[in-house]
Amino acid sequence: MKGQFRFLLSLVAVLTAGVLLAACGGGAEQGSGQQGGSAQGGGQSGQQQTLIEPVANAPQKTITVGSKNFDEQYILGEIYAQALEAAGFNVKTELDIGSEVVAFEALQQGEIDAYPEYTGTALTSFFDRKLDEVPKEPTEAYEEARAAYAKEEIVALPPTPFENSYRLGMLRETAQRLGGPKVISDLQGKAQNLSVTGFPECEQRTDCLIGVERTYGIEFGEFVSSESPYQVLDSKEADVAFVFTTDGDLATGKYQVLDDDRNFFPPYNISFTMRDEAARMIGPQGMEVIKRIQAPLTDEVMQELNSRVAVDAQEPEAVAREYLTQFGFIRE
């Protein structure tokens, strides 16, 4: 598995080279002065182009990076913290804070200076937007969240390429039996003969089972309540499951995820949210570092990072360091 992980990250590093170089170019506009020229291919030259260099005269007041209480958040918290440390800032972490409400309150009260939050979550949990009112276009959702955060004296940095949103998933063998569905609409005429699993509240929520059935004109034959969707799928207690797009289990290749072809689920890209004081402290150069280290974070890469923790039982700190090293942001 370790070899597969390195292969995947190396492959995505090549595919995202253009994105990384675009991020470097953005830094020049902000006067970071850290990049110059253009990379020719990968290897050591590419690593030199992306390596995080210490920011001159970086303020040494401690920046506390927090996270919510699940694997993806631990990994992201470590990625942001280690990147800022590499840029010369004094950083400490307060991971595993709790739910989004607890984390947001900690940010507002200055108990932490920054933490990663999902745009859709911010709009619905903090800023009173109903689920069906959230913009379906990721950039629009981010801009709305950014404006709302600004009123709270919080800076929402540009979002990640990946989003962690709900989808429907199933075993690949189940998908083959059903004729190879690719999108949720493909379950029309079939759902009544299928069981679906989700967390207990999903059955009664308009942003989960009820909303999906209404939007797609389907009705599942049975709902199986569970907090462990992949275990339920593996044991064949249910045919279909509500899953998250960056779940580590998806990196195993055992499952087929159906696209949300009617855009029911809102965007859930990550924005690194910072108190105004902390954002001023890291300045344009620190913000550029955040943008650069986010560039390779596609759905596939985030799945693989999550699998390092959820499937292979590695520590989030080590997984974050390996990610930053693999993409040449820090040295081994």
N, C-alpha and C positions, 0 to 999 in steps of 0.2 A: 504493500500500500504506500509506503514511503516513496518508492520509486515512481509510482503513478502520480503521487502528489507533486513531486518535483517536475515530472514531465508536463503535467497540466499547467503549472505555473510558468514553466519555461515557454510553453506554447502560447499562453495568453500574453506573456510578456512581449513576444514578437508581434502578436496581433494588435496589442494596445500601444505599440511604440509611437504611432502617430499621435495618439491621445496624450501620451506623456510629453512629447515634444511640444504639442499645443499648449499644455499646461506650463511648460518652461517658457514659451513665448509670452504667455500672460504675465509671468513674473517679471519679464523685462519691462513691460508696460508700467508695472507698479514700482519699478526702480529697485528691484531686489539685487540686481547685479551679480546673481549667483550663476547664471547660465550664459553660454555663448556658443555660437556655431551650431551645427546640426550633427546629430549622430549618424554614422554610416553603418547600419546594421546593428548587431547586438554585441555580445561579448564584453570585454573590459571597457571598450570605448563607451558602450551604452551605459554601463555601470557608472562611469565617471560623469556622464551627463546627468544621471538621476540622483547621485549621491547627495544626501542632505549635508550641507555645510553649516557650521555654527553661524548664527546671526551676530554680526558685530555689535558689541555693547548690549547684548540681550539683558533686559531687566532680570534681576535675580529674586524678585518676590515670587513665592511659591504659587504655582497654578495647580489647583486640585481638579483632576479629571475624574468624573464619576461615570457610573453606568447603571442600567437597570439590572434585573436579577435573572438573566438567562444567558446561555452560552454565547450567542451572537453578540450580545452587549458586552460581555466580558472581553471577547476578542477585540471588538472595535475600540473599547476603552483603552486596552493595552496598545493597540496600533497608534491611536492618537497620542497617548502619553509618551510612548517610546520615540515617536517622530519629533515631538516637541522637545524632548530631552536631547535628541541628536542635534537639534537646531540651537542648543545652548541654553534652553530655559530650564528653570528649576521646577520639577514636576513631582507631584505625588498623586496616588490613585485612591479613590474611595469607590470601589466597585461593589456590586451587589447591594445597591441602595434600597431597591424595592420596585414598586410599580411606577408607571409613568407619572401618576399624581404625586407620589412621594418624591420622585426625582425632580420634577418640575418645581415643587415647593422648595426643595433643597437648593436648587439653582436660584430661585427668586430671593431666598433668604441669605444667600452667600455662603452656605455650608459647603457647596462645591462651586467651581468657576465655570465648568463646562461639562456637557455630556451629549452623547449621540441620541437623537430622537427621530422618529419616523414622521414624515410630513402629514400623512393621513391621520395618524394618532394625535398629533398636535392640534390639528384643526377640529377634530371631533371631541377630544378630551379636554382641551384647554380653552378653545375659542368658540365653543358653542355652535359649530357647524353640524348640521344633520348629515348623515352618511350620504344621502342622495343629493346633497348640495355641494359636496366636495368636488372641485374640478377634476375631471378625468385625465386631463393632460398633466404630466408630471411637473413641467415648468410652471404652469399656472398654479398648481397646488402649492409648490414651493414658494412662489412669489406671494401668494396670499398668506401663507404661514410666516414668511419673513416679515411682512408688514405688521402682522399681529404681534409677533415677538418684539418688534422694535418699540411698540407702545409699552412693553414691559421692561424696557431697557436691556434687551437681550438681542444679540446678533446671531442670526441663523446663517451659517456659512453655506456655500453652494452644495447641492446634494450629490450623493454617490450615484454612479451608474446603476447599481443594483437596487432593487426594491424587495422588501420582504412582505409580500402580500399573500392573501389566501388564494388557493386554487383547489381544484378537485384532482385527486390522484388515485392511482390503482396499480396493482401488480401488472407487469408487462404481459404476463400470461392471461390475465383477465382482459386486458385491452385486446389481445389477439382473439380471444373468444368472442369479443363484442364487435369484431370487424375493424379494429384499429382506429378508434376514435381519437381525434386530435384536439378538438375544441368541445366545450361544454354542450353546445348545441347538438353535437353528435349523439348525445344521450336521449334526445327526444325519441319517444316510442320504445325506449329500452329501460328508462329509469324505474318504471313501475315494477320491474322484475329484479331490481337491484336493491341491496341494503347499503346505507351510507353511515359512516361514523364521524363523530366530531365531539368536541368538549361538551359537557352536559348542557350548558346554557345555549348552545348553538341551535338546538331544536326550536327554541322559542324566540330567536333573535332575527330581526329583519335584515341585519348585516351578515347573516349566516344562512342557515337552511331555508328559512321562510323567504328571504330575499332572492336567493338563487332559484328556488322553485318558481317564484312569481316571475322573475325576469326571463327565465328560459322556458317557461311553460311546461315544466316537468314535475313529477311527484314520485319520490322514491318510495319503494315498497315498505321499507323499515328503517328506523333510525337507531343506531347502536351508540349509546353514550360511552365515551372513553377519553382519557387523557393521553393515550398511547396509540395514535393512529396507525403507525407502521407495524406495531405488534398485532393489532387487530387485523390489518391487511394480511400479514404473514400467516396468521392462524386461520385466515379465511372466514373469520366471524363477520366480516363485512366486505362488500365488493369495492366500494368507493370510500374515500376519506377526504375530509377537509385537511389540507396540508398547507405549509408555508413554503413559498418559492425558494427560500434559501436553506431549507432543512438539510442538515448534514446527511441524513439517510438517502436523500435523492442522489448524492454523489456515488452511491453504490451501483447505480444503473439498473436496479431491480424494478423501478417504478416508472410509470408513464404519467406525466402531468398534462392536464387538459387546459388549453388556453382559454382565457376569459374573453370570448369573441364578442360579447355584448357590453364589455367594459363595466361590469357590475361593481367590481371591487375598486376602491379609490387607490391612488398612488401611495406607496409607503417607502419612498426613498429616504435615506438617512441624511439629516443635516446635523452637523456638529454645532450645537448651540452653546454660546458663550455669553457670560455677563459682559456688559459694555466695558467695564474696567479691565477685564481679562483680555478682551478683543483689542483694546487700545494697547495693552502691554505687549502682546505678540506682534502687533502692527502688520503692515502689508506683507512683510517677508514671512512672518509666522503663518499668516493666512494662506500664503502661496504654498508653503510646505504642506498644509492640510489638503489643499486642492490637488497637489501632485501625488500624494500618497493614496488618495482616493481613486485616482484615475484607473488603476487596474481592477478595481473592485466590481467586477461583473457578477451577475447571478451565479454563474458557474464557479467562479473563484470563491465567492462567499459560501456557497454550498460546501466546497472542498475544505475551506477553513473550519467551518462548523463541524464537518465530519472528523477532522483531526481531534476535536474535543469530544463530541457526542459518541462517535464510533470507536475511535482509537485511544480515547482516554488520556490525551495529552493535555498539558496545562495551557490555558489561554495565553499566558505570558510568553511561553515558548513558541506557540503557534504564531502569535503576532510578530515575534522576532524573526521567525523563519520567513514569513511573508515579506517583511521589510528588507530582509537580506536577499531573498530570491530576486526581488525586483530592483536590487541595487541601491536602495535608499540608505541602507546602513551597511557597514562592513561586518563580516563574521568575526 
